[in-house]
């Protein structure tokens, strides 16, 4: 975020003058000396004296209020800062910098829409105000108004082409707009201006990876790690409550954090894990109070999870989602882990190695369950390359087309409802809470919210809303007991389950892992917002409870 000029007026303060003016000078000097509490007291003393005298100019009074607001904001006393900014602007609404500082305060507090309005007020007074435009970009991006942010960034880039931070922000904005190649170019411009910009280099790695260029991605990640082992992001509101060390797998599945880390009240150091890293373990954890393991796909990160587990053990800090527990959540691992839970049907799952015999005879000999069978490449999610097959010849042909890839062969359990629709439920487990996230309803057994007709069917939306409001009306005592048993066996601090109920009311488990997406983009399904917020609040509370006291 750009630095805003002092929020007061530019009126000079005489070297000689009233006790009010002396308090103003004293407050500024104490602040420059790092004596914040004494500085605030000096400003407050000046205000008391000014009120008694009743003779001070608007310039002096607005300076007192605005500078007290600045010092309070810098010390983290946002309430005091807000009161004094408002007082300054009430008597001197022409104070451009004060409007910008007031907007900055709301940005730091995560009140993005209010911040945008206050930045716009600043720009009414001075359309070229650099800090207001640059800082408003952060608020616009947080509010997902990327097109406006892009337009402002292009304007700022034209004015200051040597400002690496503008190129970096433009890269992030272009990514959000799906303009991948231009985003890479912007990050490259940022690095050309600042070769030590490890975050931009990491972005280049991630975007190259998304385009399938793993070699270039690996080189970028390694380069960024040499420059800066940890990518640091400050809390949305300062001071932060604690510091988190987040473990991340660049080439594997991770717990999605866009929503979970939104408006974070903690500072975050992110460590990208890949083979060959040689990190100073003591240094990595010296400031952290909590480790959050984001490496969540036990198949995609099979080689990394033991490294992550060793790192966690050596740090000796509280951990969310220990890597050893994540290792148990492969599809075949979950089938073994949850076997035998009363009221719970867990499909059998068999992992077929790449290169293994895929002939009809071989499949007939190895499969312990009857047709139909589900087949999917190991490490994949969603519906791509995920098929239901009824006979061995078709299964053999399907598997032979991808013989160089491991596959899961999974028992199919029918979960068609009596009304002819399939229903798939998602719960999120956070600590000891089990919270509903969504319900998909459709005609096809392969259900995903995005490929249903729920956007056009009010009755489906009403049913999902009712489930989210009171899931106990759908999942009764027996089903909730089965879910609690699943939570105990999995043992993760945060994870999700996709499941259904069969004709007899037993839970049918589809997938259990910590990679499931939770997001707040509920356009067209606004009734989901309260359930999503409950998940975020529970996640925040779990982190606060788990973190080591300072």
Secondary structure, DSSP 8 states (H G I E B T S, - for coil): ------SS------SS--HHHHHHHHHHHHHHTT-HHHHHHHHHHHHHHHHHH----HHHHHHHHHHHHHHHHHHT-HHHHHHHHHHHHHH-TT-HHHHHHHHHHHHHTT-HHHHHHHHHHHHHH-TT-HHHHHHHHHHHHHTT-HHHHHHHHHHHHHH-TT-HHHHHHHHHHHHHTT-HHHHHHHHHHHHHH-TT-HHHHHHHHHHHHHTT-HHHHHHHHHHHHHH-SSEEE--SSSS-S-EEEEEEETTS-B---TTTTTT-SSEEEEEEE-TT----HHHHTSS-SEEEE-B--TTTTHHHHHHHHHHHHHHTS-EES-HHHHGGGSHHHHHHHTTT-TTEEE--EEEE-TTS--SHHHHHHH--S-SSEEEEETT--TTTTEEEE-SHHHHHHHHHTTTTS-EEEEE----B-TTS-EEEEEEEEETTEEEEEEEEEESSSS--GGGSSGGG-HHHHHHHHHHHH-GGGTS-HHHHHHHHHHHHHH--SEEEEEEEE-TTS-EEEEEEES--------TT-GGGHHHHHHHHHHHHHHHHHHS---
